[in-house]
Amino acid sequence: MMNRRRFLSLSAAFACAPRLAQAQTWSGYALGADVAITLSGPRQLVDAELQAIPERINELENRFSLYRPGSDLSRLNRDGWIWTDAAFSDLIKAADTAHGLSDGLFDPTVQSLWSALATGADPEPARQLIGWHKVRHDPLGKLRIEPGQKLTFNGIAQGYVTDVIRNRLKARGFERALINIGEYSAIGGPFRLGLSDPEHGILGQRTLRHGALATSSPSALPLGSGATHILGPQGQSPIWSTVSIEGPTAVMADALSTAAVFMTQTQLVRLKKAAALYRITVVGPEGDLRSI
């Protein structure tokens, strides 16, 4: 699940009073993806906020990144336990919610299997380690995993950080922004996003105003033995070439789009209702586009 690529192209226009407000974009790289935040408002406030945001993203990346050896997640995978802070505890709760809503299809414990497939190692021992129910997070904040287990939050952390930045901007009074930290979230709008599939190209557009949108495409990164970078915890194969989920929060859209690639249309209808999602869009193997 590392380095999940996103297949969304952006077209957005900001109309601002030229002497009082402006739209600016900060772009960078975080949590394995290109990131960008476009913000409209009074020039001084926009400048100050876009200078401060990268530091906040960096703080969160130090919690959840697989790519930083000193991150909290890397220490957990190496040592088998950590003390969690408020942000890490929030992410664990969100992962637990997504696990339940998806009937276990969202499962961060697949990282050992991912590593085995990526390196050509025997995957069977890693398969025995999968199971979110084996992870222990006690009321005091101690998080423990079983020997040999490794977690990945690449299917949820980007959405979590996207929500953190959106909430920060809302709290500071900004009324128009587009946040892209691997997933998209909007304040104001409308913002027009192009929906694209790695196999079939651009297939449509979506308009984002106040919600969030996350997209998962299993074939974006193939692994060894014919596997894709999004792994079914019980060996499930993807049903859809791409799944795009629109909902109130990026963290749930992110996690559930990861799980939804393994869900039938009937399961997706139930998921939409249970998670209060706005819309689910799927691309079939032949490039057919459906909205739920």
N, C-alpha and C positions, 0 to 999 in steps of 0.2 A: 504494500500500500504506500510505499515511499514515492515521493515526487509525483503526486497525483496531478496530472495536467488538466487544465480547464479549457473548454472549447466554447468560449463566449467572447464575442467581439462587441465593442462598445461604440455607441453613437450618442453623444449627449451635448446639448447646447445650453449655456447659462446666459441669461439676460440680466445684466447688472447696471445700476446707475454708475456711470463711468468715474465720477469723482468720489463716490462714497463707498462703492463696493467693487469687488472683483472676484473672478473665479481663478483659482490656482490648483495645480495638481502636483502632489508629491508622489514619486514612484521609487520603488526599491525592490528588494528581494527578502522574503521571510518565509519560514516554515515550508521551504521547498517550492515556493511559487513566486512569480512576479506579483507585486502588490502595487496598488495605486489608490490615492484618495484625492478626489476632486471636491473642493470646498468653495462655497460662495458666501460672501459676507463682507463686512467692513474690512478694509485692507489691513489695518494693524492687527485685528483679531485673527484674520486668516493667516497672516504671516506667522504670528506667535503660535497658533495651534499647529500648523504644519511643521514647525520646528520642534514642537514638543511630542508629537505623535510617534515619531520613530523610536524615541526612548521608551515609550510605553510598550510598543510592539516588541522591542528588544527584551524588556523585562519578562514579557509573557513567553517569548521564544526561549528564554533561559529556563522556563518551567517545562515546556512541552516538546521541545525539539528533539528529534532523533539524530539530527546532524551535528549537535554540539555535545562533545564528550562530557562536559561539566553540567549539562542541564539536569533538572530534577528527574526527568524521565530517563535519561541515560544512567543516572546513579541508581534509580530504581531497578532498571534492567540488569545492571551490573551487580548490585549488592542485595537485591531481593526485598528491600524495604526502604521507605523514606518517611519523614514527617512532612505532611502536606500543609501548605498555607491556604488562605481563603480561595484564591484563584484555582489552585489544583483541586481542592475539595469541590468547588463548583463544577469543574469539568468532570470529575468522577460522577457526580450526581446526574449531570446531563447524559453521560455515557450510559449510566444505569437506566435512565428513562428511555433512551433510544433503543437499548437492548430489549427492554420490555415491550415497547411499541412494535418492534420488528420481529417479535417472537424469536429472539436470539440471533437473527441474521446480522445485526450489528454487534461485533465482538472484537474489542481491541486486543485480545490475547492471541491473534493470528500472527504476530510479528515473528515468532520463532519459525513458523512455517514459511513465511515470506522469505526470511533469510536463507533457509534451507533450499528453497526453490531457486532463489537468485544466485546461489553459489554452487548449485549442483550437488548438494549434500543429500543424504537419505532423508526424505521428508517424513517418514513414518514416526520416528520418535517425537518430532515436533507436533505432529497431529495429536498425540496423546496429551499434550500440554494445553491444548485449547480448551477454554471454558471460563467465561466471565464470572461464573459462580465460585470459582476457586480464588478469586481476588478478595482480599480482606481489607476493609477500611473501617477502623474502629472509631468510636465517638471522640476520642482524644486526637485524632488526625493521623494516626500511624497507618500507612498503606503497605500491605505485604502481598507479594506474589509467591507462587510456589517455585521450588528450585527448577531452573531451566526455563521457566516462563519468561516471556518478554512482551511488553505492551507497545502498541503504537496508537497515537492519537491523530495520525495524519488524516483520518476520515471524520474528524470532529473539531480538532484544535483550530483550524483555520476559520471555521464558522464561529467558534467561541470568541476568538480575537476580533473578528469582524463585528460581533455584537458589542464587545467591550468598547471599541472605538466609536461605533454608532451611538451608544448610550452616553459616552463622554461628550460627543458633539451636541447631542440633544440637550444635555444638562447645561451646556455652555450657551445655549440659545441659538445655535445655528439652525436655519430653516431649509437649507438646500445643500445636499452633499451626496456623493456616490462613493461608497467604500468598497474596495475590492481587495480583500486579503485572502485570495484563493476562492472566496465566495463573495457574492455581491449583496449589499444592503443599501437602501436609499433613505434619504430624508428629503421630502419634497419630490421634485421631479416634474413631469415624467422623464424617465431615462429609457432609451430604447436599446435593448440588448439583442444581439443576433445569436440564435441557437444553432450550434454546429456540431456535427458528429465526425469523429476521426476517419470513419470509413466513407461517409456519404456527403460530407461538406455541409454548407450552410442550408438549413432546412426551414427556417422561420425566424420570427422575431417575438420578443417579449417586452412588455412595457412595465417598468418597475417604478413605483411611486413611494410607498412607505414600508414595504415589506422586504423580504430577502429572497434570494434565488441561489440555489446550489446545483451543480451538475456533476455527474459521475459517468465516465466512459471506460469500461473495463479494458478495452483493447488499446487504450492510450499507451500502455507500457506492458509489453509481454514479458513473462518470466520463463524460466526453464520448464521443460516437460509439458509445454502447451498451455500453461496456466497464465492467467492475467493478473495484473497488479492488485485487483480487488478480489479477495479470496472469500469464498463461502466457508464459514467455520466448520461445517460438517461435509465439506467437499462439494457443495452445490456449484453448479455452473451458471454463469450469467444467462439470463433470458433476453435481456435488452442490450442493444449496442450503446445506448445513452439513456440516462434518466435525468430529468431536470425537475426540481421541486421548488415551488414557491410557497412561502409561509411567513408567519409573523417573526420568526427568529432565524438567523443564519446558522446557529449551532444545531438546531433540529433539522433544518433543510440539508445541511451538510451530512450529518450522521445518517439520516433516513434515505438520502439519495444513494449513499454507499450501500445500504442494505437493500434498497428497492431494485437494484439490478438483478436480484435473485427472485423477485416476487412476481407471481402471476397477476393478471389484470384484476381478478377477483380479490386477491390479497391487497392490491394497491387501492382499490375502492375502500376497503375496510381501513387501511392505514390513513387515507386522506381524512376520513371521518374521525378516527380515534385521535389523530395528532392535530386536528383542526387546521389542516393545510389548505392553501388557496387553490393550488392546481398542481397536478403531476403530469408531466409530458414525457412520453417514452418514444424511443426510436427503435424499431424492430431490426432484426438482422438484415432485412432487405431494404432498409431505409424508409419504411413506412412510419409516419408520424401520427401519434394518437395523444389526445388530451383526456385526462380523467379529472 
